[in-house]
């Protein structure tokens, strides 16, 4: 393509506070329409907003986690526009003096890293929600979401492909969830983004005319919408026409973007400082307090897992996909002393069970101590790996320890050499045809004899000992 995409993202994340940003109404999702409202969030005359301190602290955490500079003073502004879900006729946001600016995150693509700049992270309140009646020419307004605290993360236009945009979005998502300040649920709207995209001839420095894309509620839809818009703009430019600056909506069912309205500029919103809210002053002590409260972030944790536990990058990526999962793995690795084996069991059986039932690692019936105990039982020869596969199913189903399952099922591995010698001799004697074929050069029949011994011992024989005894006894004439 002779054109280069230029992409910037504006991400809105709903903060996990119990109450709204300027009043004490609940932020709980899914309540009856207009049941979590009060005169403040409904914009009644004569009421005054009071800032929720937790919103400031959560925003500071995200700013610090993305290397932003926290401003010593910031204030709120009124963003003026008229829409049915905005009861005050303006949104309280930040404009000229945001809480933080000039940060970055690093993304990884095809083994390489790229730094994406962050212009600003600021606080604002959410608007309400319009519900459209499919059968009547009517719309209903639910103001439960009005006043729910958001942070807006505005990137620099540093992304040059849809893959980079999605990687950046996923990186922000995992940081927010790791900090436990946002649940990251895109379907419920607690993590959503708008994209600005334009094209320019490769090698040019000037940006082209951009369009803003809205209504993308999944990582997949972000990529699809950007891919479509890039192709749409390319066709326009190649036909000799000009791209129109506008806001476009992504239609998932049709797989295309559609024009919504002309793109607004900052002056269209007539920003001015909100006279009902005093400026916020953030001193060094408060900033240091927030720094100390930050957990180890996912990229740092991933690199530590690779370095300290000697596990592959893929394993480290899966195991650090959530803070709870990383903690679960580390506990199993610590208790068992076998990090790679712990990684295999967590990534394999444990996550498979949880995914089948759509459960979180926090709900896992197999406790880290129980899984570590099972790994130790395999290592000391009490049970075989094959037996462990059956044992962990029972552990997940009942929540019992591996020792309890072993005792109930009588699943202790047979490691007595004398007992196994007798069984192996009986199996060889019972299969003279296969014995003659094996000694005649058909060595693949070795697996047949192993299977017969395992069958005779109900899978309880030590596989390594069986192999040694069979090799020795089959070789005798």
PyMOL commands that set and color helices and strands:
alter all, ss='L'
color gray80, all
select helices_A, chain A and resi 53-65+162-178+219-238+266-269+284-292+298-309+313-319+323-336+339-356+361-363+368-379+385-398+402-409+417-430+432-439+443-456+463-475
alter helices_A, ss='H'
color red, helices_A
select strands_A, chain A and resi 3-14+69-70+73-74+77-80+90-93+100-109+112-125+129-132+139-142+149-155+191-201+211-216+246-251+256-262+272-273+280-281
alter strands_A, ss='S'
color yellow, strands_A
deselect
rebuild
show_as cartoon
